[in-house]
Amino acid sequence: MEFLLNVRLFRAHPSVQKLFLNFADVPVNSLEKNGEFQAYDKMFSSGISMMIDIIDHPKLIKSLLASKPKGKYFLDNVSITQQLEETTRVMLETLDEELGARFSPRSRRAWTRGLRYLNTVMAESFA
């Protein structure tokens, strides 16, 4: 199942779970069968896939994100830039853990550049 990657993420990085307010206090082992978590994961995964698919169209990304309520995606008491940077860090660590030696320095640089670019576009969209 696709959502197991996020369950593994929470197991590998327990502090990340608190960023997902609906699941912050839910035992990680129960998430695999949690329908709300499965639906959220599907939405989250689809959103990431969409962002990757349209990465070459920053105006489209900005217009899509500008119509979304910022509070639905970000915590109020932490800057959006900081939250995006933390998400990037965790995504890179997860890729590193999942892929091991296959996550080459070249791949890491490419992912880092791509995620930083998306962070910039997203931060501008919610400014």
MOPAC internal coordinates of N, CA, C and O (Angstrom, degrees):
PM7 1SCF
backbone

  N    0.0000 0     0.00 0     0.00 0    0    0    0
  C    1.4521 1     0.00 0     0.00 0    1    0    0
  C    1.5203 1   109.51 1     0.00 0    2    1    0
  O    1.2310 1   120.66 1   -37.44 1    3    2    1
  N    1.3146 1   116.35 1   142.56 1    3    2    1
  C    1.4587 1   121.42 1  -177.29 1    5    3    2
  C    1.5209 1   113.51 1   -60.10 1    6    5    3
  O    1.2310 1   120.32 1   138.53 1    7    6    5
  N    1.3182 1   116.99 1   -41.47 1    7    6    5
  C    1.4584 1   119.99 1  -172.82 1    9    7    6
  C    1.5107 1   113.87 1   -66.08 1   10    9    7
  O    1.2310 1   119.36 1   167.46 1   11   10    9
  N    1.3107 1   118.83 1   -12.54 1   11   10    9
  C    1.4555 1   120.52 1   179.94 1   13   11   10
  C    1.5207 1   111.80 1   -61.58 1   14   13   11
  O    1.2310 1   119.92 1   152.02 1   15   14   13
  N    1.3310 1   117.75 1   -27.98 1   15   14   13
  C    1.4579 1   119.75 1   176.78 1   17   15   14
  C    1.5216 1   110.01 1   -59.35 1   18   17   15
  O    1.2310 1   119.79 1   137.37 1   19   18   17
  N    1.3281 1   118.00 1   -42.63 1   19   18   17
  C    1.4581 1   120.25 1   179.11 1   21   19   18
  C    1.5180 1   112.05 1   -70.29 1   22   21   19
  O    1.2310 1   120.16 1   145.63 1   23   22   21
  N    1.3196 1   117.29 1   -34.37 1   23   22   21
  C    1.4577 1   119.55 1   174.65 1   25   23   22
  C    1.5211 1   108.86 1   -63.40 1   26   25   23
  O    1.2310 1   120.39 1   137.29 1   27   26   25
  N    1.3299 1   116.86 1   -42.71 1   27   26   25
  C    1.4720 1   119.93 1   176.84 1   29   27   26
  C    1.5252 1   109.90 1   -63.48 1   30   29   27
  O    1.2310 1   120.14 1   142.63 1   31   30   29
  N    1.3263 1   117.33 1   -37.37 1   31   30   29
  C    1.4631 1   120.83 1   177.79 1   33   31   30
  C    1.5245 1   109.85 1   -59.76 1   34   33   31
  O    1.2310 1   120.20 1   133.30 1   35   34   33
  N    1.3273 1   117.23 1   -46.70 1   35   34   33
  C    1.4633 1   120.81 1  -179.98 1   37   35   34
  C    1.5310 1   111.19 1   -64.64 1   38   37   35
  O    1.2310 1   120.61 1   144.57 1   39   38   37
  N    1.3234 1   116.43 1   -35.43 1   39   38   37
  C    1.4666 1   118.79 1   178.39 1   41   39   38
  C    1.5285 1   110.88 1   -69.51 1   42   41   39
  O    1.2310 1   120.80 1   138.10 1   43   42   41
  N    1.3230 1   116.07 1   -41.90 1   43   42   41
  C    1.4648 1   120.73 1  -178.39 1   45   43   42
  C    1.5183 1   111.88 1   -73.56 1   46   45   43
  O    1.2310 1   120.50 1   147.09 1   47   46   45
  N    1.3263 1   116.66 1   -32.91 1   47   46   45
  C    1.4745 1   122.24 1  -176.84 1   49   47   46
  C    1.5352 1   108.91 1  -132.86 1   50   49   47
  O    1.2310 1   119.75 1  -104.92 1   51   50   49
  N    1.3214 1   118.08 1    75.08 1   51   50   49
  C    1.4706 1   120.89 1  -175.65 1   53   51   50
  C    1.5270 1   114.12 1   -54.65 1   54   53   51
  O    1.2310 1   119.89 1   149.54 1   55   54   53
  N    1.3131 1   117.81 1   -30.46 1   55   54   53
  C    1.4701 1   119.31 1  -177.98 1   57   55   54
  C    1.5316 1   112.31 1   -67.01 1   58   57   55
  O    1.2310 1   119.93 1   158.81 1   59   58   57
  N    1.3212 1   117.74 1   -21.19 1   59   58   57
  C    1.4711 1   121.26 1  -179.77 1   61   59   58
  C    1.5204 1   110.72 1   -69.79 1   62   61   59
  O    1.2310 1   119.82 1   148.38 1   63   62   61
  N    1.3046 1   117.96 1   -31.62 1   63   62   61
  C    1.4632 1   120.88 1  -176.42 1   65   63   62
  C    1.5263 1   111.46 1   -57.87 1   66   65   63
  O    1.2310 1   119.89 1   146.55 1   67   66   65
  N    1.3280 1   117.82 1   -33.45 1   67   66   65
  C    1.4673 1   119.73 1  -177.89 1   69   67   66
  C    1.5298 1   112.12 1   -66.01 1   70   69   67
  O    1.2310 1   119.85 1   161.08 1   71   70   69
  N    1.3327 1   117.89 1   -18.92 1   71   70   69
  C    1.4577 1   120.59 1   177.62 1   73   71   70
  C    1.5284 1   111.88 1   -72.89 1   74   73   71
  O    1.2310 1   120.59 1   161.44 1   75   74   73
  N    1.3216 1   116.48 1   -18.56 1   75   74   73
  C    1.4610 1   122.16 1   179.13 1   77   75   74
  C    1.5304 1   106.56 1  -100.50 1   78   77   75
  O    1.2310 1   120.77 1   -91.99 1   79   78   77
  N    1.3177 1   116.14 1    88.01 1   79   78   77
  C    1.4574 1   122.10 1  -168.05 1   81   79   78
  C    1.5315 1   113.92 1   -54.81 1   82   81   79
  O    1.2310 1   120.14 1   142.30 1   83   82   81
  N    1.3314 1   117.34 1   -37.70 1   83   82   81
  C    1.4673 1   119.63 1  -179.30 1   85   83   82
  C    1.5286 1   112.27 1   -66.24 1   86   85   83
  O    1.2310 1   120.45 1   159.78 1   87   86   85
  N    1.3246 1   116.74 1   -20.22 1   87   86   85
  C    1.4638 1   120.79 1  -174.44 1   89   87   86
  C    1.5279 1   112.85 1  -121.88 1   90   89   87
  O    1.2310 1   120.30 1  -171.60 1   91   90   89
  N    1.3187 1   117.04 1     8.40 1   91   90   89
  C    1.4619 1   121.73 1  -174.29 1   93   91   90
  C    1.5241 1   112.42 1   -58.87 1   94   93   91
  O    1.2310 1   119.94 1   143.94 1   95   94   93
  N    1.3313 1   117.73 1   -36.06 1   95   94   93
  C    1.4580 1   121.14 1  -175.72 1   97   95   94
  C    1.5275 1   113.19 1  -109.78 1   98   97   95
  O    1.2310 1   120.67 1  -169.24 1   99   98   97
  N    1.3202 1   116.33 1    10.76 1   99   98   97
  C    1.4640 1   120.56 1  -179.59 1  101   99   98
  C    1.5279 1   108.49 1   -88.58 1  102  101   99
  O    1.2310 1   119.80 1   -49.71 1  103  102  101
  N    1.3194 1   117.99 1   130.29 1  103  102  101
  C    1.4704 1   119.33 1   178.11 1  105  103  102
  C    1.5298 1   110.74 1   -57.52 1  106  105  103
  O    1.2310 1   120.77 1   -47.25 1  107  106  105
  N    1.3128 1   116.13 1   132.75 1  107  106  105
  C    1.4690 1   121.65 1  -175.51 1  109  107  106
  C    1.5266 1   111.35 1   -55.88 1  110  109  107
  O    1.2310 1   120.18 1   139.54 1  111  110  109
  N    1.3221 1   117.27 1   -40.46 1  111  110  109
  C    1.4648 1   120.28 1  -177.48 1  113  111  110
  C    1.5214 1   113.26 1   -63.75 1  114  113  111
  O    1.2310 1   119.81 1   158.52 1  115  114  113
  N    1.3294 1   117.96 1   -21.48 1  115  114  113
  C    1.4665 1   120.12 1  -179.66 1  117  115  114
  C    1.5341 1   112.15 1   -88.96 1  118  117  115
  O    1.2310 1   119.97 1   169.89 1  119  118  117
  N    1.3329 1   117.66 1   -10.11 1  119  118  117
  C    1.4662 1   120.21 1  -176.28 1  121  119  118
  C    1.5257 1   113.42 1   -67.32 1  122  121  119
  O    1.2310 1   119.98 1   148.04 1  123  122  121
  N    1.3217 1   117.63 1   -31.96 1  123  122  121
  C    1.4602 1   120.46 1  -177.78 1  125  123  122
  C    1.5187 1   112.35 1   -58.66 1  126  125  123
  O    1.2310 1   120.03 1   151.57 1  127  126  125
  N    1.3286 1   117.55 1   -28.43 1  127  126  125
  C    1.4688 1   121.57 1  -178.89 1  129  127  126
  C    1.5199 1   112.10 1  -107.80 1  130  129  127
  O    1.2310 1   119.91 1  -173.75 1  131  130  129
  N    1.3095 1   117.77 1     6.25 1  131  130  129
  C    1.4599 1   122.76 1  -177.82 1  133  131  130
  C    1.5332 1   109.07 1   -85.21 1  134  133  131
  O    1.2310 1   120.47 1   -68.00 1  135  134  133
  N    1.3268 1   116.71 1   112.00 1  135  134  133
  C    1.4617 1   121.80 1  -177.51 1  137  135  134
  C    1.5163 1   113.39 1   -59.61 1  138  137  135
  O    1.2310 1   120.43 1   140.51 1  139  138  137
  N    1.3329 1   116.78 1   -39.49 1  139  138  137
  C    1.4653 1   120.34 1   178.78 1  141  139  138
  C    1.5314 1   110.17 1   -63.25 1  142  141  139
  O    1.2310 1   120.64 1   138.32 1  143  142  141
  N    1.3347 1   116.38 1   -41.68 1  143  142  141
  C    1.4654 1   120.27 1   178.87 1  145  143  142
  C    1.5209 1   110.54 1   -65.29 1  146  145  143
  O    1.2310 1   120.26 1   137.27 1  147  146  145
  N    1.3159 1   117.12 1   -42.73 1  147  146  145
  C    1.4611 1   120.64 1   179.43 1  149  147  146
  C    1.5273 1   110.91 1   -60.26 1  150  149  147
  O    1.2310 1   120.55 1   137.15 1  151  150  149
  N    1.3370 1   116.56 1   -42.85 1  151  150  149
  C    1.4694 1   120.45 1   179.32 1  153  151  150
  C    1.5258 1   110.58 1   -66.20 1  154  153  151
  O    1.2310 1   120.69 1   137.37 1  155  154  153
  N    1.3297 1   116.29 1   -42.63 1  155  154  153
  C    1.4583 1   120.23 1   178.80 1  157  155  154
  C    1.5203 1   110.66 1   -62.68 1  158  157  155
  O    1.2310 1   120.83 1   135.47 1  159  158  157
  N    1.3281 1   116.02 1   -44.53 1  159  158  157
  C    1.4580 1   120.42 1  -179.31 1  161  159  158
  C    1.5270 1   110.88 1   -61.38 1  162  161  159
  O    1.2310 1   120.80 1   139.05 1  163  162  161
  N    1.3132 1   116.08 1   -40.95 1  163  162  161
  C    1.4663 1   119.95 1   179.37 1  165  163  162
  C    1.5316 1   110.03 1   -63.19 1  166  165  163
  O    1.2310 1   120.43 1   137.05 1  167  166  165
  N    1.3396 1   116.78 1   -42.95 1  167  166  165
  C    1.4595 1   121.11 1   178.13 1  169  167  166
  C    1.5344 1   110.32 1   -63.95 1  170  169  167
  O    1.2310 1   120.40 1   134.90 1  171  170  169
  N    1.3281 1   116.85 1   -45.10 1  171  170  169
  C    1.4563 1   122.25 1  -178.94 1  173  171  170
  C    1.5315 1   110.60 1   -62.74 1  174  173  171
  O    1.2310 1   120.64 1   133.40 1  175  174  173
  N    1.3322 1   116.39 1   -46.60 1  175  174  173
  C    1.4686 1   121.47 1   179.22 1  177  175  174
  C    1.5274 1   111.24 1   -63.16 1  178  177  175
  O    1.2310 1   120.64 1   139.06 1  179  178  177
  N    1.3165 1   116.38 1   -40.94 1  179  178  177
  C    1.4692 1   120.21 1   177.95 1  181  179  178
  C    1.5229 1   110.87 1   -63.74 1  182  181  179
  O    1.2310 1   120.87 1   140.33 1  183  182  181
  N    1.3331 1   115.94 1   -39.67 1  183  182  181
  C    1.4689 1   119.91 1   178.58 1  185  183  182
  C    1.5180 1   111.91 1   -63.01 1  186  185  183
  O    1.2310 1   120.25 1   136.82 1  187  186  185
  N    1.3112 1   117.13 1   -43.18 1  187  186  185
  C    1.4628 1   120.74 1   178.41 1  189  187  186
  C    1.5246 1   109.98 1   -64.49 1  190  189  187
  O    1.2310 1   120.39 1   136.19 1  191  190  189
  N    1.3211 1   116.86 1   -43.81 1  191  190  189
  C    1.4675 1   120.44 1   178.60 1  193  191  190
  C    1.5269 1   110.96 1   -60.64 1  194  193  191
  O    1.2310 1   120.76 1   137.63 1  195  194  193
  N    1.3300 1   116.16 1   -42.37 1  195  194  193
  C    1.4617 1   119.99 1   178.84 1  197  195  194
  C    1.5303 1   110.62 1   -61.89 1  198  197  195
  O    1.2310 1   120.67 1   135.74 1  199  198  197
  N    1.3352 1   116.33 1   -44.26 1  199  198  197
  C    1.4641 1   120.05 1  -179.11 1  201  199  198
  C    1.5304 1   110.42 1   -61.47 1  202  201  199
  O    1.2310 1   120.36 1   139.80 1  203  202  201
  N    1.3182 1   116.91 1   -40.20 1  203  202  201
  C    1.4608 1   120.62 1   178.88 1  205  203  202
  C    1.5329 1   110.01 1   -65.81 1  206  205  203
  O    1.2310 1   120.85 1   138.56 1  207  206  205
  N    1.3308 1   115.98 1   -41.44 1  207  206  205
  C    1.4627 1   120.27 1  -178.92 1  209  207  206
  C    1.5282 1   112.71 1   -64.21 1  210  209  207
  O    1.2310 1   120.25 1   148.74 1  211  210  209
  N    1.3365 1   117.12 1   -31.26 1  211  210  209
  C    1.4721 1   119.21 1  -176.38 1  213  211  210
  C    1.5310 1   112.57 1  -111.85 1  214  213  211
  O    1.2310 1   120.35 1  -158.62 1  215  214  213
  N    1.3148 1   116.94 1    21.38 1  215  214  213
  C    1.4652 1   121.09 1  -176.50 1  217  215  214
  C    1.5355 1   112.34 1   -57.37 1  218  217  215
  O    1.2310 1   120.06 1   152.06 1  219  218  217
  N    1.2990 1   117.50 1   -27.94 1  219  218  217
  C    1.4681 1   120.59 1  -179.70 1  221  219  218
  C    1.5254 1   113.22 1   -82.46 1  222  221  219
  O    1.2310 1   120.23 1  -175.28 1  223  222  221
  N    1.3312 1   117.16 1     4.72 1  223  222  221
  C    1.4675 1   121.24 1  -177.76 1  225  223  222
  C    1.5325 1   110.23 1  -127.11 1  226  225  223
  O    1.2310 1   120.46 1  -108.53 1  227  226  225
  N    1.3451 1   116.73 1    71.47 1  227  226  225
  C    1.4729 1   119.14 1  -175.35 1  229  227  226
  C    1.5260 1   113.62 1   -60.09 1  230  229  227
  O    1.2310 1   119.69 1   147.67 1  231  230  229
  N    1.3343 1   118.20 1   -32.33 1  231  230  229
  C    1.4731 1   119.21 1   179.09 1  233  231  230
  C    1.5205 1   110.40 1   -64.53 1  234  233  231
  O    1.2310 1   120.40 1   141.25 1  235  234  233
  N    1.3132 1   116.84 1   -38.75 1  235  234  233
  C    1.4600 1   121.00 1   177.76 1  237  235  234
  C    1.5251 1   110.45 1   -65.90 1  238  237  235
  O    1.2310 1   120.48 1   136.21 1  239  238  237
  N    1.3238 1   116.68 1   -43.79 1  239  238  237
  C    1.4730 1   120.38 1   178.21 1  241  239  238
  C    1.5241 1   109.47 1   -59.67 1  242  241  239
  O    1.2310 1   120.57 1   132.51 1  243  242  241
  N    1.3236 1   116.51 1   -47.49 1  243  242  241
  C    1.4653 1   120.32 1  -178.78 1  245  243  242
  C    1.5197 1   111.45 1   -61.16 1  246  245  243
  O    1.2310 1   120.04 1   137.56 1  247  246  245
  N    1.3300 1   117.54 1   -42.44 1  247  246  245
  C    1.4637 1   119.10 1  -178.87 1  249  247  246
  C    1.5268 1   111.14 1   -68.33 1  250  249  247
  O    1.2310 1   120.07 1   143.28 1  251  250  249
  N    1.3250 1   117.47 1   -36.72 1  251  250  249
  C    1.4684 1   120.06 1   176.96 1  253  251  250
  C    1.5237 1   111.48 1   -65.03 1  254  253  251
  O    1.2310 1   120.93 1   134.47 1  255  254  253
  N    1.3238 1   115.82 1   -45.53 1  255  254  253
  C    1.4636 1   119.84 1  -176.91 1  257  255  254
  C    1.5237 1   112.62 1   -73.57 1  258  257  255
  O    1.2310 1   120.31 1   147.08 1  259  258  257
  N    1.3248 1   117.01 1   -32.92 1  259  258  257
  C    1.4613 1   120.29 1  -178.38 1  261  259  258
  C    1.5323 1   111.76 1   -61.90 1  262  261  259
  O    1.2310 1   120.74 1   154.18 1  263  262  261
  N    1.3246 1   116.18 1   -25.82 1  263  262  261
  C    1.4655 1   119.58 1  -179.37 1  265  263  262
  C    1.5278 1   112.77 1   -86.64 1  266  265  263
  O    1.2310 1   120.20 1   177.92 1  267  266  265
  N    1.3270 1   117.22 1    -2.08 1  267  266  265
  C    1.4657 1   121.45 1  -178.42 1  269  267  266
  C    1.5259 1   110.48 1   -95.68 1  270  269  267
  O    1.2310 1   119.86 1   -35.25 1  271  270  269
  N    1.3221 1   117.86 1   144.75 1  271  270  269
  C    1.4671 1   119.92 1   176.82 1  273  271  270
  C    1.5318 1   110.54 1   -71.81 1  274  273  271
  O    1.2310 1   120.91 1   -59.65 1  275  274  273
  N    1.3046 1   115.86 1   120.35 1  275  274  273
  C    1.4620 1   122.31 1  -177.62 1  277  275  274
  C    1.5294 1   111.84 1   -55.04 1  278  277  275
  O    1.2310 1   120.37 1   140.50 1  279  278  277
  N    1.3198 1   116.89 1   -39.50 1  279  278  277
  C    1.4543 1   121.42 1  -177.50 1  281  279  278
  C    1.5230 1   114.05 1   -64.37 1  282  281  279
  O    1.2310 1   120.47 1   160.81 1  283  282  281
  N    1.3225 1   116.70 1   -19.19 1  283  282  281
  C    1.4643 1   119.91 1   179.16 1  285  283  282
  C    1.5274 1   111.22 1   -74.93 1  286  285  283
  O    1.2310 1   120.55 1   155.42 1  287  286  285
  N    1.3297 1   116.56 1   -24.58 1  287  286  285
  C    1.4597 1   121.38 1  -173.55 1  289  287  286
  C    1.5179 1   114.49 1  -113.33 1  290  289  287
  O    1.2310 1   120.25 1   162.17 1  291  290  289
  N    1.3410 1   117.12 1   -17.83 1  291  290  289
  C    1.4585 1   119.56 1  -174.20 1  293  291  290
  C    1.5197 1   111.10 1  -133.69 1  294  293  291
  O    1.2310 1   121.13 1   -28.91 1  295  294  293
  N    1.3249 1   115.44 1   151.09 1  295  294  293
  C    1.4535 1   121.63 1   174.71 1  297  295  294
  C    1.5208 1   108.76 1   -77.03 1  298  297  295
  O    1.2310 1   120.37 1   -36.63 1  299  298  297
  N    1.3238 1   116.90 1   143.37 1  299  298  297
  C    1.4615 1   120.86 1  -177.70 1  301  299  298
  C    1.5215 1   113.52 1   -71.11 1  302  301  299
  O    1.2310 1   119.97 1   145.01 1  303  302  301
  N    1.3215 1   117.65 1   -34.99 1  303  302  301
  C    1.4587 1   120.46 1  -171.62 1  305  303  302
  C    1.5287 1   114.74 1   -91.10 1  306  305  303
  O    1.2310 1   120.18 1  -171.41 1  307  306  305
  N    1.3405 1   117.27 1     8.59 1  307  306  305
  C    1.4647 1   121.79 1   178.44 1  309  307  306
  C    1.5231 1   107.06 1  -130.66 1  310  309  307
  O    1.2310 1   120.37 1   -44.70 1  311  310  309
  N    1.3332 1   116.90 1   135.30 1  311  310  309
  C    1.4661 1   119.18 1  -177.87 1  313  311  310
  C    1.5328 1   110.83 1   -60.56 1  314  313  311
  O    1.2310 1   121.17 1   -33.65 1  315  314  313
  N    1.3148 1   115.36 1   146.35 1  315  314  313
  C    1.4648 1   120.73 1   179.36 1  317  315  314
  C    1.5227 1   109.87 1   -59.35 1  318  317  315
  O    1.2310 1   120.41 1   137.53 1  319  318  317
  N    1.3176 1   116.82 1   -42.47 1  319  318  317
  C    1.4601 1   120.65 1  -179.93 1  321  319  318
  C    1.5294 1   110.37 1   -58.17 1  322  321  319
  O    1.2310 1   120.41 1   135.05 1  323  322  321
  N    1.3194 1   116.83 1   -44.95 1  323  322  321
  C    1.4693 1   120.76 1   179.97 1  325  323  322
  C    1.5293 1   110.59 1   -63.36 1  326  325  323
  O    1.2310 1   120.05 1   138.32 1  327  326  325
  N    1.3251 1   117.51 1   -41.68 1  327  326  325
  C    1.4607 1   120.45 1   179.55 1  329  327  326
  C    1.5293 1   111.23 1   -65.45 1  330  329  327
  O    1.2310 1   120.39 1   139.86 1  331  330  329
  N    1.3295 1   116.87 1   -40.14 1  331  330  329
  C    1.4627 1   120.50 1   178.36 1  333  331  330
  C    1.5247 1   111.09 1   -66.69 1  334  333  331
  O    1.2310 1   120.52 1   139.16 1  335  334  333
  N    1.3401 1   116.60 1   -40.84 1  335  334  333
  C    1.4665 1   120.04 1   178.27 1  337  335  334
  C    1.5261 1   111.13 1   -63.42 1  338  337  335
  O    1.2310 1   120.64 1   139.67 1  339  338  337
  N    1.3355 1   116.38 1   -40.33 1  339  338  337
  C    1.4647 1   120.13 1   179.29 1  341  339  338
  C    1.5295 1   110.24 1   -66.44 1  342  341  339
  O    1.2310 1   120.44 1   139.45 1  343  342  341
  N    1.3154 1   116.76 1   -40.55 1  343  342  341
  C    1.4653 1   120.20 1   177.40 1  345  343  342
  C    1.5207 1   110.48 1   -61.51 1  346  345  343
  O    1.2310 1   120.27 1   137.34 1  347  346  345
  N    1.3304 1   117.09 1   -42.66 1  347  346  345
  C    1.4637 1   121.34 1   177.88 1  349  347  346
  C    1.5221 1   110.57 1   -61.24 1  350  349  347
  O    1.2310 1   120.42 1   134.59 1  351  350  349
  N    1.3117 1   116.81 1   -45.41 1  351  350  349
  C    1.4632 1   121.04 1  -179.69 1  353  351  350
  C    1.5278 1   110.65 1   -59.08 1  354  353  351
  O    1.2310 1   120.74 1   133.62 1  355  354  353
  N    1.3216 1   116.18 1   -46.38 1  355  354  353
  C    1.4630 1   120.21 1  -178.42 1  357  355  354
  C    1.5315 1   110.61 1   -67.51 1  358  357  355
  O    1.2310 1   120.23 1   140.84 1  359  358  357
  N    1.3334 1   117.17 1   -39.16 1  359  358  357
  C    1.4691 1   119.51 1   178.38 1  361  359  358
  C    1.5256 1   110.61 1   -62.78 1  362  361  359
  O    1.2310 1   120.33 1   137.18 1  363  362  361
  N    1.3286 1   116.97 1   -42.82 1  363  362  361
  C    1.4661 1   120.07 1   179.20 1  365  363  362
  C    1.5292 1   111.31 1   -65.64 1  366  365  363
  O    1.2310 1   120.24 1   138.95 1  367  366  365
  N    1.3265 1   117.15 1   -41.05 1  367  366  365
  C    1.4712 1   120.09 1   177.23 1  369  367  366
  C    1.5240 1   110.86 1   -63.14 1  370  369  367
  O    1.2310 1   120.65 1   140.43 1  371  370  369
  N    1.3263 1   116.36 1   -39.57 1  371  370  369
  C    1.4569 1   120.51 1   179.86 1  373  371  370
  C    1.5205 1   110.89 1   -66.11 1  374  373  371
  O    1.2310 1   120.51 1   135.37 1  375  374  373
  N    1.3320 1   116.64 1   -44.63 1  375  374  373
  C    1.4615 1   120.06 1   176.55 1  377  375  374
  C    1.5248 1   110.48 1   -59.22 1  378  377  375
  O    1.2310 1   120.73 1   137.26 1  379  378  377
  N    1.3260 1   116.21 1   -42.74 1  379  378  377
  C    1.4595 1   121.12 1   179.43 1  381  379  378
  C    1.5288 1   110.80 1   -60.85 1  382  381  379
  O    1.2310 1   120.60 1   134.57 1  383  382  381
  N    1.3394 1   116.45 1   -45.43 1  383  382  381
  C    1.4581 1   120.56 1  -179.93 1  385  383  382
  C    1.5244 1   111.44 1   -66.62 1  386  385  383
  O    1.2310 1   120.47 1   138.47 1  387  386  385
  N    1.3224 1   116.72 1   -41.53 1  387  386  385
  C    1.4617 1   120.86 1  -176.80 1  389  387  386
  C    1.5297 1   112.27 1   -71.55 1  390  389  387
  O    1.2310 1   120.61 1   139.50 1  391  390  389
  N    1.3303 1   116.44 1   -40.50 1  391  390  389
  C    1.4655 1   120.16 1  -173.25 1  393  391  390
  C    1.5251 1   113.78 1   -96.12 1  394  393  391
  O    1.2310 1   120.16 1   159.89 1  395  394  393
  N    1.3131 1   117.31 1   -20.11 1  395  394  393
  C    1.4666 1   120.43 1   179.78 1  397  395  394
  C    1.5184 1   111.42 1    56.81 1  398  397  395
  O    1.2310 1   120.74 1    51.21 1  399  398  397
  N    1.3206 1   116.20 1  -128.79 1  399  398  397
  C    1.4675 1   121.60 1  -177.01 1  401  399  398
  C    1.5279 1   112.58 1   -63.58 1  402  401  399
  O    1.2310 1   120.39 1   158.40 1  403  402  401
  N    1.3329 1   116.86 1   -21.60 1  403  402  401
  C    1.4737 1   119.19 1   178.78 1  405  403  402
  C    1.5320 1   112.20 1   -72.31 1  406  405  403
  O    1.2310 1   120.36 1   164.79 1  407  406  405
  N    1.3392 1   116.91 1   -15.21 1  407  406  405
  C    1.4658 1   120.62 1   176.76 1  409  407  406
  C    1.5260 1   106.98 1   -90.35 1  410  409  407
  O    1.2310 1   121.63 1  -100.01 1  411  410  409
  N    1.3048 1   114.48 1    79.99 1  411  410  409
  C    1.4604 1   121.77 1  -173.36 1  413  411  410
  C    1.5257 1   111.11 1   -70.47 1  414  413  411
  O    1.2310 1   119.90 1   -17.17 1  415  414  413
  N    1.3185 1   117.80 1   162.83 1  415  414  413
  C    1.4612 1   120.68 1   175.82 1  417  415  414
  C    1.5353 1   111.81 1   -55.40 1  418  417  415
  O    1.2310 1   120.60 1   142.01 1  419  418  417
  N    1.3055 1   116.47 1   -37.99 1  419  418  417
  C    1.4717 1   120.23 1   178.58 1  421  419  418
  C    1.5344 1   110.83 1   -64.30 1  422  421  419
  O    1.2310 1   120.52 1   136.53 1  423  422  421
  N    1.3316 1   116.60 1   -43.47 1  423  422  421
  C    1.4706 1   120.48 1   178.07 1  425  423  422
  C    1.5205 1   110.48 1   -64.37 1  426  425  423
  O    1.2310 1   120.73 1   138.06 1  427  426  425
  N    1.3369 1   116.20 1   -41.94 1  427  426  425
  C    1.4707 1   120.55 1   178.77 1  429  427  426
  C    1.5276 1   110.34 1   -59.79 1  430  429  427
  O    1.2310 1   120.45 1   135.59 1  431  430  429
  N    1.3400 1   116.75 1   -44.41 1  431  430  429
  C    1.4751 1   119.28 1   179.62 1  433  431  430
  C    1.5181 1   110.97 1   -62.66 1  434  433  431
  O    1.2310 1   120.17 1   138.61 1  435  434  433
  N    1.3237 1   117.27 1   -41.39 1  435  434  433
  C    1.4688 1   120.88 1  -179.65 1  437  435  434
  C    1.5294 1   110.47 1   -64.21 1  438  437  435
  O    1.2310 1   120.31 1   133.37 1  439  438  437
  N    1.3243 1   117.00 1   -46.63 1  439  438  437
  C    1.4601 1   120.50 1   178.48 1  441  439  438
  C    1.5286 1   110.75 1   -63.25 1  442  441  439
  O    1.2310 1   120.56 1   138.69 1  443  442  441
  N    1.3126 1   116.53 1   -41.31 1  443  442  441
  C    1.4655 1   120.51 1  -179.92 1  445  443  442
  C    1.5247 1   110.43 1   -61.64 1  446  445  443
  O    1.2310 1   120.26 1   132.64 1  447  446  445
  N    1.3301 1   117.10 1   -47.36 1  447  446  445
  C    1.4698 1   120.26 1   178.61 1  449  447  446
  C    1.5289 1   111.17 1   -60.85 1  450  449  447
  O    1.2310 1   120.46 1   134.46 1  451  450  449
  N    1.3275 1   116.73 1   -45.54 1  451  450  449
  C    1.4632 1   120.70 1  -179.29 1  453  451  450
  C    1.5184 1   112.59 1   -62.40 1  454  453  451
  O    1.2310 1   120.70 1   135.00 1  455  454  453
  N    1.3264 1   116.27 1   -45.00 1  455  454  453
  C    1.4603 1   119.84 1  -179.59 1  457  455  454
  C    1.5234 1   111.83 1   -68.69 1  458  457  455
  O    1.2310 1   120.09 1   142.10 1  459  458  457
  N    1.3161 1   117.43 1   -37.90 1  459  458  457
  C    1.4779 1   119.75 1   177.05 1  461  459  458
  C    1.5252 1   111.08 1   -64.86 1  462  461  459
  O    1.2310 1   121.13 1   140.85 1  463  462  461
  N    1.3239 1   115.44 1   -39.15 1  463  462  461
  C    1.4610 1   119.72 1   176.94 1  465  463  462
  C    1.5335 1   110.12 1   -61.32 1  466  465  463
  O    1.2310 1   120.53 1   132.07 1  467  466  465
  N    1.3333 1   116.60 1   -47.93 1  467  466  465
  C    1.4664 1   119.97 1   178.41 1  469  467  466
  C    1.5222 1   111.10 1   -62.06 1  470  469  467
  O    1.2310 1   120.14 1   141.56 1  471  470  469
  N    1.3337 1   117.33 1   -38.44 1  471  470  469
  C    1.4623 1   120.57 1   177.99 1  473  471  470
  C    1.5229 1   110.39 1   -59.20 1  474  473  471
  O    1.2310 1   120.39 1   135.95 1  475  474  473
  N    1.3247 1   116.87 1   -44.05 1  475  474  473
  C    1.4573 1   121.21 1  -179.85 1  477  475  474
  C    1.5291 1   110.54 1   -61.29 1  478  477  475
  O    1.2310 1   120.99 1   133.03 1  479  478  477
  N    1.3222 1   115.72 1   -46.97 1  479  478  477
  C    1.4656 1   120.22 1  -179.47 1  481  479  478
  C    1.5273 1   110.19 1   -63.56 1  482  481  479
  O    1.2310 1   120.40 1   136.21 1  483  482  481
  N    1.3392 1   116.85 1   -43.79 1  483  482  481
  C    1.4730 1   119.53 1  -179.80 1  485  483  482
  C    1.5227 1   111.53 1   -65.95 1  486  485  483
  O    1.2310 1   119.98 1   137.03 1  487  486  485
  N    1.3114 1   117.64 1   -42.97 1  487  486  485
  C    1.4678 1   120.24 1   179.98 1  489  487  486
  C    1.5318 1   110.45 1   -61.64 1  490  489  487
  O    1.2310 1   120.37 1   138.59 1  491  490  489
  N    1.3307 1   116.90 1   -41.41 1  491  490  489
  C    1.4707 1   120.36 1   177.53 1  493  491  490
  C    1.5209 1   110.99 1   -65.13 1  494  493  491
  O    1.2310 1   120.07 1   146.38 1  495  494  493
  N    1.3104 1   117.47 1   -33.62 1  495  494  493
  C    1.4596 1   121.68 1  -178.20 1  497  495  494
  C    1.5302 1   112.05 1   -67.78 1  498  497  495
  O    1.2310 1   120.76 1   147.05 1  499  498  497
  N    1.3232 1   116.15 1   -32.95 1  499  498  497
  C    1.4618 1   120.08 1  -177.55 1  501  499  498
  C    1.5286 1   113.04 1  -100.61 1  502  501  499
  O    1.2310 1   120.44 1  -173.76 1  503  502  501
  N    1.3229 1   116.76 1     6.24 1  503  502  501
  C    1.4715 1   120.56 1  -178.36 1  505  503  502
  C    1.5144 1   111.27 1   -70.42 1  506  505  503
  O    1.2310 1   120.10 1   180.00 1  507  506  505

